[in-house]
């Protein structure tokens, strides 16, 4: 994959270049430190994807992603020191969002996601979304805001056909347009398990459970009230966490 690095910090560019060179499929076609150089680089070399810093001196990297920009790159991974830009990055259809300093294993996941999002990867029959890790960031809409949180903070997900309700460890609820089967493919299976056709649970959030006439009730960390589940879900939970 042909890649470009756009960052005003020469040390950060060098560090990212060194990490990328460890991947045989990554071809670095150029680097830029400002928007003018970035536009020229993209126009001349047509990279498949760019690694883009948000703050380029006094300039803003998001300017490259404006719809009417003829040099708008096809795929973008943001690289920044700041977590609070993540909502804007996801709104701009970023493939991934890396926080500096970038770790090699985190960069490897970003490259996998770029490969899956590329025309060649997206065209493969049965291609699945690239899985998430516990430290990955997600953006959820909460009223007029976009809330950013790590995957590990998801406590439960309840699903219907066309949407899901995500409850986080602080008790907040978010509606999301991903379906339950999408979440099942995305979430780390060692931590998140699908108990029945409508419920995914973060096993690390379960403090205790008890059987009821309707099935069972879970006590979740920091939850204000028990979380009800059916008989089949209770049996699956006991398989995962051990019988009573």
HELIX and SHEET records of a PDB file:
HELIX    1   1 UNK A   10  UNK A   20  1                                  11    
HELIX    2   2 UNK A   35  UNK A   45  1                                  11    
HELIX    3   3 UNK A   61  UNK A   65  5                                   5    
HELIX    4   4 UNK A   83  UNK A   85  5                                   3    
HELIX    5   5 UNK A   86  UNK A   91  1                                   6    
HELIX    6   6 UNK A  104  UNK A  117  1                                  14    
HELIX    7   7 UNK A  119  UNK A  122  1                                   4    
HELIX    8   8 UNK A  151  UNK A  153  5                                   3    
HELIX    9   9 UNK A  180  UNK A  186  1                                   7    
HELIX   10  10 UNK A  203  UNK A  205  5                                   3    
HELIX   11  11 UNK A  231  UNK A  241  1                                  11    
SHEET    1   A 5 UNK A  27  UNK A  32  0                                        
SHEET    2   A 5 UNK A   2  UNK A   6  1                                        
SHEET    3   A 5 UNK A  49  UNK A  52  1                                        
SHEET    4   A 5 UNK A  76  UNK A  80  1                                        
SHEET    5   A 5 UNK A  96  UNK A  99  1                                        
SHEET    1   B 2 UNK A  55  UNK A  56  0                                        
SHEET    2   B 2 UNK A  59  UNK A  60 -1                                        
SHEET    1   C 2 UNK A 137  UNK A 142  0                                        
SHEET    2   C 2 UNK A 145  UNK A 150 -1                                        
SHEET    1   D 5 UNK A 173  UNK A 176  0                                        
SHEET    2   D 5 UNK A 164  UNK A 168 -1                                        
SHEET    3   D 5 UNK A 154  UNK A 159 -1                                        
SHEET    4   D 5 UNK A 199  UNK A 202 -1                                        
SHEET    5   D 5 UNK A 192  UNK A 196 -1                                        
SHEET    1   E 3 UNK A 206  UNK A 212  0                                        
SHEET    2   E 3 UNK A 215  UNK A 220 -1                                        
SHEET    3   E 3 UNK A 227  UNK A 229 -1                                        
END                                                                             
